[in-house]
Amino acid sequence: MAKFLFIVQGEGRGHITQAMTLNDILSENGHEVVAVLVGKSNRRELPAFFTQKFGAKIFLFDSPNFLPASENKKTNIWASIVYNLFKVGAYVESIVFIRMQIRKFDADAVVNFYDLMAGLTYLLFPPKIPFFCIAHQYIFLHPEYRFPDTNKIELQMLKFFTRLTCVGALKLLALSTKKMPDIPERRIFVVPPLLRKDILETQVSNGYYLHGYMLNDTYAEGIIRFQEEHPDVFLHFFWDRKGAGKETVINDHLSFHSLNDKLFIEYMAGCKAYATTAGFESVCEAIYMGKPVLVVPTHIEQACNAFETSQLGAGIVADNFNLEMLLEYIPKHQKLPEFRDWVEQAGEYILNRLTPQTGAGSI
């Protein structure tokens, strides 16, 4: 039995659910996750389904996060850089904390779900414990990955940030919507999306409502206006607004829900289409269930996700939650059975690659 320590970026939903899924895979194969270190954001709370899953194993530390721009919608890259520079002292403390926890729990391997502080720890004070990194963002370092026509400076910044998260890693497990060749000399190993067993086993139906998730909660204003203009459309959207109750009912056709693991899956399985701020994880869940998707990117990383979704033929891209566009797209949508086959091989692919090996190359 091997002991693993997870380090998870707490921003958004994807890395959190990926950590939960990998925990299940490891447990089913006789391994143990001894601790989960989560990079926290003051603007968001960890969802209850995650804290309940890991309980006392969770330890929080300060980690950089993106700031929203005007109206809390798009992400402001430059303001985020300045803001995080003022918190350098706290981040140094985080590096010290991470190294102490790795030593304390005596894990056989550390798995990082795209948190910057983990990479900087291995850069500045490298522990002797083998280090693996897993996230969709590592596919951006693959030489065959196709990028959208977008801001080149921000794209280089994204790649630079991604490289910093994986300094010293033995392997980069790049979650991908399609099979691509491994690049061992760059430590890149392509694996299927890491979706939860509940997603794979849920009975899917075509319901009467639109389902959605907003990373930045002020998009809710536009959703409310849409529903007022289209009173016959039913909507169930999820957000992570700090301090919000389990459900915020606007009227009998529109509700906003705080993130809830089982409820989110239920609404995904029963919806007629899904709209989201272009996070990788929930888009893959929708594609697996055969749901039409509208993706609304809020920063450069999500722009890449959105382009990838459209190239795959899984959905459409918009600058805002244009639900009229989504409704028009629904009858044109086609399911992707090859994507389902790829996803169902994730456990085998990842377990085969989570083994310490020497000879870490450069990216």
Buried (B, 14 or more C-beta within 10 A) or exposed (E): EBBBBBBBBBBBBBBBBBBBBBBBBBEEEEBBBBBBBBBBBEBBBBBEBBBEBBEEBBBBBBBBBBBBBEEBBBBBBEEBEEBBEEBEEEBBBBBBBBBEBBEEBEBBBBBBBBBBBBBBBBEEEEBEBBBBBBBBBBBBBBEEBEBBEBEEEBBEBBBEBBBBBBBBBBBBBBBBBBEBEBBEEBBBBBBBBBBBEBBBEBEBEEBEBBBBBBBBBBBBEBBBEBBEEBEEBBBBBBBBBEEBEEEBEBEEBBBBBBBBBEBBBBBBBBBBBBBBBBBBBBBBBBBBBBBBBBBBBBBBBBBBBBBBBBEBEBBBBBEEBBBEBBBEBBEEBEBBEEBBEBBEEBBEBBBEBBEEEEEBEEB
